[in-house]
């Protein structure tokens, strides 16, 4: 993470300072830098990719303005998500960095809000957290298209042109995919930012993570039902990188290898039975 921190701006970027960062890269420029990073681990290229997407981060962060948190903090957290995306970005896939990074940016901002916004703290489960953001998202969807007055307000807050705001808004409509891609490499049109349908959204990752946590909790509960010797045998036989031999365990407990095998089989059956009971 130290190398990633080196990519950060020297100080927290307020939304009014974002206009000082480099403009959005063309597809060709972005691909060239991404290849340099991917193949040569060029941190200079990584920094350029991060800085050129700071306006994008600020625009996303602005959408969370209603939570009452400092805009500079939201931008900073979004930048951390951007850095994570840059680190994982594969230029060989047919997708722009902005399309890939938006999920990482939003995920970091969400987590920051969870930890710092008082009202969010009542949403203790992942399901409640998902509902929290989904409700706001559904409400925002009713007013999904910005009018000129709203665009002017955002442009004034961010220190950019109204045209930039409307263009960025269109780029965030990732589900509306067009098939008529411009041949102009320098085009910054929304169709240049097609999303990769194989990339999981934060909501999808949230559900996956929640499922994994439930499975781990069930496993820990099942393991706790075993006696100390049986637990040690299972851990030694299945949970260690180098599987412990029956002979070693037999020597350790001064019993026969066959007895170790019996204890292992009995412990495994008890474990499976316990897990099945928890899923009923």
C-alpha positions in Angstrom: 0.0 0.0 0.0 3.0 2.3 0.4 3.5 2.5 -3.3 -0.2 3.3 -3.7 0.0 6.1 -1.2 2.8 7.6 -3.3 0.2 8.1 -6.0 -2.0 10.3 -3.9 -2.0 14.1 -4.3 0.2 15.8 -1.7 -2.9 16.9 0.3 -6.6 16.2 0.4 -8.2 17.6 -2.8 -11.2 19.7 -2.2 -13.8 19.7 -5.0 -12.8 23.3 -5.8 -9.2 22.2 -6.5 -10.0 19.4 -8.8 -10.1 21.6 -11.9 -6.3 21.9 -11.4 -5.7 18.3 -12.3 -4.9 17.1 -15.8 -7.9 16.7 -18.2 -9.4 13.3 -19.0 -7.1 11.2 -21.2 -8.0 9.9 -24.7 -8.5 6.2 -25.1 -5.1 5.9 -26.8 -3.3 7.9 -24.1 -5.0 5.9 -21.3 -4.1 2.6 -22.9 -0.5 3.5 -23.4 -0.1 4.5 -19.7 -2.0 1.4 -18.5 0.3 -0.8 -20.6 3.4 0.8 -19.0 2.0 0.2 -15.6 0.7 -3.3 -16.3 3.9 -4.6 -18.0 6.6 -2.5 -16.4 5.1 -1.5 -13.1 5.7 2.1 -14.0 4.6 4.2 -11.0 4.9 7.4 -13.0 2.3 6.1 -15.4 0.1 5.0 -12.5 0.2 8.5 -11.0 -0.8 10.1 -14.4 -3.7 7.7 -14.6 -4.8 8.6 -11.1 -4.5 12.4 -11.6 -6.3 12.3 -14.9 -9.3 10.7 -13.2 -9.5 13.1 -10.2 -12.3 15.0 -11.9 -14.2 11.8 -12.3 -13.7 11.0 -8.6 -14.9 14.5 -7.6 -18.0 14.1 -9.7 -18.9 10.8 -8.0 -18.1 12.2 -4.5 -20.3 15.1 -5.2 -23.3 12.7 -5.5 -22.8 11.9 -1.8 -22.9 15.5 -0.7 -26.2 15.1 1.1 -24.6 13.0 3.8 -23.1 16.1 5.4 -19.5 14.9 5.3 -16.5 17.0 4.1 -16.3 16.9 0.3 -12.5 16.7 0.5 -12.8 13.6 2.6 -15.1 12.0 0.1 -12.8 12.8 -2.7 -9.9 11.4 -0.8 -11.6 8.1 -0.1 -12.8 8.0 -3.7 -9.1 8.4 -4.8 -8.1 5.4 -2.7 -10.7 3.4 -4.6 -9.3 4.8 -7.8 -5.8 3.7 -6.8 -7.0 0.2 -6.1 -8.7 0.1 -9.5 -5.6 1.4 -11.3 -3.5 -1.2 -9.6 -5.9 -4.0 -10.8 -6.7 -2.5 -14.2 -5.9 -4.8 -17.2 -5.4 -2.8 -20.4 -5.9 -5.9 -22.5 -9.6 -5.9 -21.7 -11.9 -3.9 -23.9 -12.9 -1.4 -21.2 -12.0 2.1 -20.2 -10.5 2.7 -16.7 -13.3 5.0 -15.7 -15.8 2.2 -16.3 -13.8 -0.3 -14.3 -12.9 2.2 -11.5 -16.3 3.5 -10.7 -17.2 0.5 -8.6 -14.0 0.7 -6.5 -14.5 4.5 -6.1 -18.0 4.1 -4.8 -17.2 1.2 -2.6 -14.5 3.2 -0.7 -16.8 6.2 -0.4 -19.6 3.9 0.9 -17.3 2.4 3.5 -16.2 5.8 4.6 -19.8 6.9 5.1 -20.6 3.8 7.1 -17.8 4.6 9.5 -18.3 8.3 9.8 -22.0 9.2 9.4 -24.0 9.0 12.6 -27.3 7.9 11.0 -25.6 5.2 9.0 -24.4 3.6 12.2 -27.9 2.3 12.8 -27.5 0.2 9.7 -25.4 -2.5 11.3 -25.9 -5.4 8.9 -24.7 -5.6 5.3 -28.3 -6.1 4.2 -29.3 -2.8 6.0 -26.4 -1.0 4.5 -27.3 -2.1 1.0 -30.9 -1.0 1.6 -29.7 2.3 2.9 -27.9 3.1 -0.4 -30.5 1.5 -2.6 -33.2 3.7 -1.2 -31.3 6.8 -1.9 -30.4 5.5 -5.3 -34.0 4.8 -6.1 -35.0 8.2 -5.0 -32.3 9.8 -7.0 -33.3 7.8 -10.1 -36.6 9.7 -10.2 -34.6 12.8 -10.9 -31.8 11.0 -12.9 -31.4 13.7 -15.6 -29.9 17.0 -14.5 -31.5 20.1 -15.7 -29.4 23.2 -16.6 -29.9 24.8 -13.2 -28.8 21.7 -11.3 -25.8 21.3 -13.7 -24.8 24.9 -13.1 -24.9 24.4 -9.4 -22.7 21.3 -9.5 -20.4 23.0 -12.0 -20.0 26.0 -9.7 -19.3 23.7 -6.7 -16.6 21.8 -8.6 -15.1 24.7 -10.5 -15.8 23.2 -13.9 -18.0 23.9 -16.9 -21.6 22.9 -17.1 -20.7 20.9 -20.3 -18.2 18.9 -18.2 -20.9 18.1 -15.6 -23.4 16.9 -18.2 -20.8 14.9 -20.0 -19.7 13.2 -16.8 -23.3 12.5 -15.8 -23.8 10.7 -19.1 -20.7 8.6 -18.5 -22.1 7.5 -15.2 -25.1 6.0 -16.9 -23.2 2.7 -17.3 -26.3 0.5 -18.0 -27.2 2.4 -21.1 -24.7 0.9 -23.5 -24.6 2.1 -27.1 -23.3 0.0 -30.0 -22.3 2.9 -32.2 -18.8 3.6 -31.0 -17.1 6.6 -32.5 -14.0 6.0 -34.6 -12.4 9.1 -33.2 -9.8 8.0 -30.7 -9.9 11.4 -29.0 -13.6 11.2 -28.5 -14.7 11.6 -24.9 -18.3 10.6 -25.7 -20.1 8.3 -23.2 -19.9 5.3 -25.5 -16.1 5.3 -25.0 -16.7 4.2 -21.4 -18.5 0.9 -21.8 -18.6 -1.2 -18.7 -17.4 -4.8 -18.5 -20.4 -6.9 -17.5 -18.1 -9.3 -15.8 -17.0 -6.7 -13.3 -19.0 -7.0 -10.1 -20.6 -4.0 -8.5 -20.1 -3.1 -4.9 -23.6 -4.4 -4.2 -22.8 -7.7 -5.7 -19.5 -7.9 -3.8 -21.4 -7.0 -0.7 -23.7 -10.0 -1.1 -20.8 -12.3 -1.9 -18.9 -11.0 1.2 -22.0 -11.4 3.4 -22.4 -15.0 2.2 -18.8 -15.8 2.8 -19.0 -14.4 6.3 -22.1 -16.5 7.1 -20.3 -19.6 5.9 -17.3 -18.8 8.0 -19.4 -18.2 11.1 -21.2 -21.5 10.5 -17.9 -23.3 10.2 -16.4 -21.7 13.3 -19.6 -22.7 15.2 -19.4 -26.3 14.0 -15.7 -26.5 14.8 -16.3 -25.3 18.3 -18.5 -28.3 18.9 -15.5 -30.6 18.6 -13.3 -31.7 21.5 -9.7 -30.3 21.6 -8.1 -33.5 20.2 -10.5 -33.9 17.3 -10.3 -30.3 16.4 -6.5 -30.5 16.3 -6.6 -33.6 14.1 -9.0 -31.9 11.6 -6.9 -28.7 11.5 -3.7 -30.7 11.1 -5.2 -32.8 8.3 -7.2 -30.2 6.3 -6.5 -26.6 7.4 -2.7 -26.5 7.3 -0.7 -25.8 4.1 1.3 -29.0 4.7 -1.0 -31.9 5.7 0.1 -33.6 8.9 0.6 -37.4 8.5 -1.4 -40.0 10.4 1.9 -41.3 11.7 2.9 -37.9 13.2 -0.5 -37.5 14.9 -0.4 -41.0 16.2 3.0 -40.3 17.9 1.7 -37.0 19.2 -1.3 -38.6 21.0 0.3 -42.0 21.6 -2.4 -43.9 19.7 -2.4 -46.0 16.6 -2.7 -44.6 13.1 -6.0 -46.4 12.7 -7.4 -44.7 15.8 -6.3 -41.3 14.4 -8.2 -42.2 11.2 -11.3 -43.1 13.2 -11.2 -39.9 15.1 -10.7 -37.9 11.9 -13.7 -39.6 10.3 -15.9 -39.2 13.3 -14.9 -35.5 13.7 -15.7 -34.9 10.0 -19.1 -36.5 10.2 -19.9 -34.4 13.3 -18.8 -31.3 11.5 -20.9 -32.0 8.4 -23.9 -32.8 10.6 -23.5 -29.6 12.5 -23.3 -27.5 9.3 -26.4 -29.2 7.9 -28.4 -28.4 11.0 -27.4 -24.8 10.7 -28.6 -24.5 7.1 -32.1 -25.9 7.9 
